[in-house]
């Protein structure tokens, strides 16, 4: 029976030999990722992974939240994909005093610029998980 891979301080999966994959390993792995015949790494034909922000306010309470990770297919606009979160902020974000307008403007600005691109992080985690699965199980 195998054990769960060790994790480092930021709770990302650790590379079984060095703690974390280095940038060369990540780049090579990113370019090799293919699921259902489609690349999923950071190459030109691969999708991007993006997080959007939105803001909701209720009188004096303002909540700035992030969406889950969204997959943006090649050739698609990340700004268009983030429009639902931008609209939520436009409708429900302004009403909190004093932070509603500030967080709303921040969320709209970030979403219209394509959200927060987390592709490198997602690929790094996928590379670490694949390396951990490929490593032989350590006998206890």
Secondary structure, DSSP 8 states (H G I E B T S, - for coil): ------B-TT--B-BTTTBS--HHHHHHHHHH-EETTEE-SSSTTS-EEEE-EEEEEETTEEEEEE---EEE-TTS-HHHHTHHHHHHHHHHSTTSTTHHHHHHHHHHHHHHTT-EE-HHHHHHHHHHHHHHHHS-----
